[in-house]
Amino acid sequence: MDDRALEMATDMLIVMLKIAAPILLVGMVVGLAISIFQSVTSIQDQTLTFVPKIAVMVIVAALLIPWIAQRLVDYAVQAFTMV
């Protein structure tokens, strides 16, 4: 019983990382691009980093909703068949 619970928790964490990774990677790339732009232009406004990064991450999350939902459904089916 403990092995099954540990396996389910491990699978849950892996699914969570797979879902979050694309959104976080896009946020990281946008943040890096904005940082380079700020370094080149000497603009040091803090809101310039947050607003575009959040906007792009929300757009990516909205575009990935079908993919995220499919991953969650697959995990739910796997979890219910294990029980």
C-alpha positions, -999 to 999 in steps of 0.1 A, spaced: 0 0 0 28 24 8 45 17 -25 14 25 -44 9 58 -26 46 67 -32 42 59 -69 11 80 -72 28 110 -55 58 106 -77 36 105 -108 16 135 -96 48 156 -92 61 145 -126 28 155 -143 28 188 -124 64 195 -136 54 186 -172 25 210 -171 44 239 -155 76 236 -175 65 251 -208 49 281 -191 79 287 -169 104 283 -198 85 309 -219 86 332 -189 123 327 -184 130 333 -221 109 365 -222 126 377 -190 160 371 -205 151 390 -236 137 419 -216 168 419 -195 191 421 -225 169 449 -240 172 468 -207 209 464 -206 213 476 -242 190 506 -238 199 514 -201 162 514 -192 159 502 -156 121 502 -150 109 472 -129 74 471 -144 90 466 -178 101 431 -167 69 419 -150 41 431 -173 53 415 -206 64 383 -188 30 378 -171 11 386 -203 31 361 -223 28 334 -196 -10 339 -195 -12 337 -233 9 305 -234 -12 290 -206 -44 298 -225 -30 282 -257 -19 251 -238 -52 245 -220 -61 215 -243 -27 199 -238 -28 205 -200 -63 191 -197 -53 160 -216 -23 154 -193 -46 158 -162 -72 135 -176 -45 109 -184 -32 112 -148 -67 109 -133 -74 78 -154 -41 63 -143 -47 72 -106 -82 57 -106 -71 25 -122 -44 21 -96 -69 24 -67 
